[in-house]
Amino acid sequence: MKQFVVTVLPVVFFSFWSDGGVMNHGITDNTELSTDQRQTLVEIISEQFGPALSFEKFADQMLLLFEDISGFEVISDSESKTIINQLWSYYHGPDK
């Protein structure tokens, strides 16, 4: 019987945004999104659901969106909460 040794190497995942940009998921802290990446995520939610979602509905929709982004479907709860709070600031705006 043959034995096989499997070596697991770190993999860098790339997601292509609708505007053609690339998001690198090989970063160690997934909460570090660029301004363009944050704006793109918020624009997706705004275009589908409008600008008046409650925080709870916004967070639910953002979590569903994360499931479709390579690498984000496996982030920790604390990372997703941090990202959602950052994105809420973009969505809700400072004076709303």
N, C-alpha and C positions, 0 to 999 in steps of 0.2 A: 504494500500500500504506500502510495506517495504522500508525503507531507508537504503542505504548502505554507509558506510564510507570507503573511500579508503585512505590508508596511503602510501605515496611514500617514499621509503627509498633509500639512495644512493646505487648504484650498481657498483661493480667493474667488468669490462669486461677484459677477457683475450684473447689474440690472440696467436695462436700457429704458430710459424715460421716453415718454411720447414726444418730447422735444429733441430727442437724439442724444441727450446728455448721458453720461455714465455715472453710476453710483457704485463706489468700491465698498464691498462688504468685508474686505479683508482687514479692516481697521479693528483694533482691539476694543474700542469703546463705541458701540453702535449709536450712542446718543449724540455723537459728533456729526451732525448733518450740516452741509453747506447751506447758505441762504437760499440758493436756487433749489436745492432739494426740498427744503422746508416749504418754500413757496409752491413748488409743484404739487406736493402732497395736499396742501391746503386748497389749491386750485381745483384739484380733482374732487374733493369733498364739496367745495362751494358750487361747482358746476352741477353736481348731481343732486345736492340737497338744499342749495341756497345758503344765504349768509346768516340764518337765524336759528340754527340748531342749539339746543341746550348742551351744556358740557357733557352730560351723560350720553346723549345721542351722538354727539361729535366723537366722543371716545369710542363708542361702540362701532361706528362706521370706520374710524381710523384703524381699530384693531382688525376689522374685516379686510381693510385695504392692506395691512401689514402681511396678512396671510398670502397675498399674491405677489409679494416682493421677496425675491430670493435672499435668504439670510435673515429676514425679519420675522419669519414664521417661528423662529427658534430663540428669539431674544427673551431675556428674563422679564418678569413682571415689573421689576423696578426700572429696567431700561425702557420698557414700553410706557410706563407712567411718566418718566422723565421726558420722553419724546413727545407724548401726547400733551403734556403741560406746555412744552415749548411751542408746539404747533397751535395750541389753543390761543396763545398770545398772538400768533399771526392771523388766525381765523377771526378771533373776537375783536382784536385791535385794542389799543391802550385806552381809548375813551368810550368804549361801549359798555 
